[in-house]
Amino acid sequence: MKNNEATIFVFIASIIVGLLIAMNIGFEGKSNFLDVKQYNEAYNERSKLYSDVNNLKEQYYNASSKLQKYDSGDVKKFKVLEEIQKEVSDNNIIIGKSDVQGSGVKITLDDGNTNIDEFSSRQLIHDADIAEVINDLRNAGAEAIAVNGERIIYNNYALCFGAPIKLNGVKIIPPFNISAIGNEDVLYNYLTLEATHIKELKVRQVKISIVKADDVQILAYTGDFKYKYMNSANEKK
């Protein structure tokens, strides 16, 4: 719009200057009222205005060509592709298919010092304990969670098979290092509330360490995404 206004302004100005010159200069170049110096100044001014008009026309042409490309050409396709790629990238971050990093907390859970007696199992970490801590982290707003380097997604909670815990098809054993990305103050404060599972683990004399961290790094989930009952709402049956 600014280019169009400038073009119109310069074009009108050039017409006015041209008329003024034509009124004072004969077709044979004889001056009626202007002296030589005035004539040269007016002539140069008119030439400059014509040059400006031509430059603005060229700018207008280039701008129009770019606009046409955005509307129907390769540039528009590129912009659409760029937006699609950004959306895919964002979705991969959300569902856990991308490596991520950020501030958060690091938690270490380990079995307590026990002798073999009737109370020893209370000081052992079970799959249910890890699931409870993961739930607490999610309730506190954690955006990404990993246990011993294995990324937690929507349906891959730990399953206990004897002593080791199996997660994403990998057997993991104590100590369990849980990393979570989110607001480090909120996560830390939430985990230390009376109602969280961490408090219960402390009562059971499980070894626990919770620290805030600015450089939590969590790798992408590399397994398959499995679902049996979901279908797209737009999918035709």
Order of alpha helices (4+ residues) and beta strands (2+ residues): alpha-alpha-alpha-beta-alpha-beta-beta-beta-beta-beta-beta-alpha-alpha-beta
